[in-house]
Amino acid sequence: MSRVGKYPIIVPADVKVDLKGQHVTVKGKLGELEYTAADDVDLKLEENKLWVSPRKSETGINRASWGTTRARLNNLVKGVHDGFSKKLEINGVGYKAQVQGKILKMSLGFSHDVDFEIPAGLKVACATPTNVEITGVDKQKVGQFAAVIRAKRPPEPYKGKGIKYEGEYILRKEGKKK
């Protein structure tokens, strides 16, 4: 059983946390994020620590809300202070990506190019035509956009062609035998 909720969230000196009831606003050098916590938890800000505690008891939904709220608030603080990033690798002959303004244009072996509109608040960079880096302050947006891109051409198990996360291991299968 996880006990994530009992640990405080350390707020760095250059991050400002504004707490109004269950609504939290976090401002940092990279941006501003907001979150409204469930009514099942209490929030306290003491010096440079943000505490989350269960409101009534430590059972059932209160316990789940407690850990989830603490994790979400920690991601807000980390996001505005350091930011989040996901790196994707593209493997395959003729597979490539490039950024044109607010559009990520990818050639993935289809008869047409696949275009992705880059969501607000995210930055996409292609250091090489086969590497894509997605950065932003919101962990959920960064991960969701990376998953949407990967879903267009997931890596196949025979040759490993497709889009994969950096460092992801693809279980390879042996081809047919004669």
N, C-alpha and C positions, 0 to 999 in steps of 0.2 A: 504494500500500500504506500503510495507516494505521500510525502509530507511537504510538498513544494510551498504550500500556502503559509507556513509558519515562519519562513525566512523573510526579512525585510528587503525592500528594493532600495539599493543605494543610489541616491540621486547625485550625479556629478555637479560640481560647482557651477558650470556654465549652462546647466539645464534648469529651467524654471517650471515648477509644477503648481498648477492652480486647482484647488479642490473646492467644489461647491456641491455639497451633498454627495450624490452618487456620480456626478459628472466631473471628469478629470480632463484638464487641458495641459499638455506638455509642450513646452517651447524649447528649442535648442538651436545650435548653429546651422543644422541642416533643414529645419522646418518646424512645423507645428502639427500635432496630432491630438485628436479628442477621443474619449471613450466614456460611455455611460455604463457603470457597473450595475449588476443585478441588486435587487433589494435584499438578497440573502446574506450580504456581507457588509461589514463596516470598514471604512477607510479612515486612516489617521496619517497626518504628515507631522513628523517630529524631526526638527533640525534638518538633516539631509537624508532621512529615511522615510519611506512610505510603507506603512503597515497595512495588511489586509487581514481581517479576522472574521470568522463566521458570526452571524448575528444571533441566532437563537440556540442552535446546538450543532454538534459536529457529526450529524448523521445525514444520510441520503443526499438530496439535492443541494443542501447547504454546503456539504463537504466538497462536492463537485464544483460548485460555483466559487468556492474559496480558492482552490488551486487554479482554476481557469482564469479567474479575475487577476490573481497575482501574476500569472504567466503573461497575460495580455498587457498588463501595466508595465511589466519588465520589458516587453518588446517595444512599447512606446518609448520608454526612456532610452533603450539601446538604439532605437531607430533614429531619434532626433540627435543623438550624440555621435554615433559611429556610422549608422546606416547599414543596410543589408544588401547583399549581392548574390546572384546566382550566375554560374558560368555554364554555357552549353557548348558541346563539341559536335561538329557536323562531320560525319564520315560517309564517303561515297563518291564515286566518279561523277563530276559535274555538279555536285551539291555545294551550294555556296549561299552566303547571306551578305546583305549590305543595307546600310541605313541611308534613306533619302528623306531628309526633313523629319516629319513625324510618322514615317512609314518604314517598317522593316520588311524589305523585299527579299524573298528566299526562292532559290531554285532547288527543288527537291525531287526532281525526276518525273514530275507530272508534265502534262502537255502545256501547262501555263505556270507562271510564277505565282507564288503564294504571298499575299500581302497581309501584314498585321499592322493595325493602327496602334501606335505606342500610347498607352494610357497616360493621363495627366499624372504628374508626380513621379514618373519613372524615367530613367535615362538608359538608353541602349547604345552600346558601342561594339563595333566589330574591329578588333585589332588586326585580324586576318580574315579572309573570306570564310574560314571554317570555324571560327571562334566567335561566340556572342556572349557579351556580359551585360546583365540586367542589374541596375542598381536603383535604390530608392530608400525612403524612410519607413514605409509601411511593409512589414514582413509578409503580410497576407497578399498584398498586391504583387510584390516581387515574385513570390512563389507561384501564385496563380497564373501570371503571365508566362513564366517559364514553363509551367505544365501545359498551357494551351499551345505554346510553340512546339514542345516535345511531342504532343499528341498528334500533330500533323504527319509526322514520319518517325514513329518510335523505332528503336534499333531492332533489327531482326536477328535471330539467333544463329544463322548460318554464316554470313559474312560480316556481320556487325554493322551493316550500313544503316544510317538513320541519324537521328538527333538524340544525344544522351547528355546527362549532366556530367560535369567534369569530375573524374574520379569514380564514376559509376562502373560497376563490373557487369558485363554482359555474359551470361551463361551461354557458351557456344555449344552447338550441336554438331555432330559429325554428319557429313553429307551422305547421300545414298551410295551404296557399294555395288560393285559389279560382280 
